[in-house]
Amino acid sequence: MRHISKFFFSVCLLLLSFLGNAQEKATTKKDSIPPKKERYGLRVGVDLFKLTRSFYETDYRGLELVGDYRLTRRHYLAAEIGNEDKTVNDDQVNFTTKGTYLKAGFDYNSFQNWGNMENIISVGLRYGVSSFSQTLNSYQVYNPNQYLGESPVIISGEKFNGLSAQWIEVVAGMKAEVFNNVFVGFSFRLNRLVTQKRPNNFDNLYIPGFNRTYNGDFGVGFNYTVSYFIPLYKATVKAKKKEESKKKKK
């Protein structure tokens, strides 16, 4: 009887030991949170504003391709490349500008995403360069004395090649994921000319990528984009260390 009691007691201790280990493992699995991972990759797209403008505006043809690459959690390398062909018909001058441009810089995402969201509310900076030509189609000499009638329109057709310009661009915009890996966004831009090569006896009244220069060295821009995200790899998000500060009792 004594041996049976010892055997039964030993079995009970063994079962309790197994149950304790199993409960400890289950608790560990339940309490352990898998590390959060975020996607890094390349996003490429097109400016719908310039693309649709080419259909409803007869004097304009333009296309802009956009792209960005996620460098860190907050920082993105960004660039735009495009071309424009625009004819401007003002009161006293009619001219056509044709050329290409490239903008390169970075964006900083200030939006705090939660879950698996990858939306962006950003501010950024670009450096833009443009190479273009101007054609003076016609012009009219301003006549301050209206009693003598208006001056006749002079047909010119003079072309100025080899023109260029460089500028700095401040960008503010946002991108939101509407479908899986498909993003729609827009941005506003404030431009400041750094340098430009002007034609003789004329001026760069419109610069591809910069827009109008009627307000001196400053210009504004806008784009509305649709882009596709190409994931390349995932990176683990490092957990923030909790800093425990003890409040001193007064």
Phi, psi and omega in degrees: 000321180296320180294322179295320179295317179296318180297316180296320180294321179294318178297318179298316178297322180294317178296317178298323178296316178297317180296322179295317179294320180295319180293322179295319178294318180296319179295320179297316180295321183290320184279337182285131179253126180296142181296141180284136178238142179241149184273143175236142181177198185247136177242126181233147182194195184221150177276110181289334181297311179290324182294312180287330178299329179294338181273321185263350178246112187291334183264017183223138171222126182202153178210133178227128174257137183238156178197152174211154180231128182284115183267314175227189180300326186248336189255139180229133167282137186221151179204154173224140177225139184195179175217153181220145175224104187229134174253126181251127180242092178265184185299322187236005180210143175230121183216160179236132178244131177228137178175178179238163181209161177218134176235137180219143180178219184214161174233146175243122182274115180264000183272131179268099180286154173233156184064226179257021180291148181226034180284162186224131164237111195232158166234148184200185183219141177229153168242121186250144175228144182219141175236127189203176176227156178235140174237118177277102183286311179200162178206166181224125180289131181290130180244107182290340181265098183288345180291334180274359180087169181283150177287149180290153177283129182257121177278126185250286184080009179290135184245139180241113182256168174070028179273156181205162178204153176224144183206166174251142187228124173265130188238137172224129183194189180209157175222137180229138179279116181262329173226177180300113179070004179254125184240143173240137182204174176211162179208149173249145185226138174244120188252149175222116181296137176260313179204156178204152175255113184268149174283160177287135177061024177207188180213160176275087181280340176215130181239124178304129182090336180257328183083204186295151177240022183294336181265034179082228183273000183254149178209169179228158179210167181206143171218155180228112193242154166234131186218162181238133182267127178253101181290136180250321179199170177241147178233141180284134178278124180286132180291140179285136179282129180279121180266115181269116179248130181270126180278129179280129179280127180281000000 
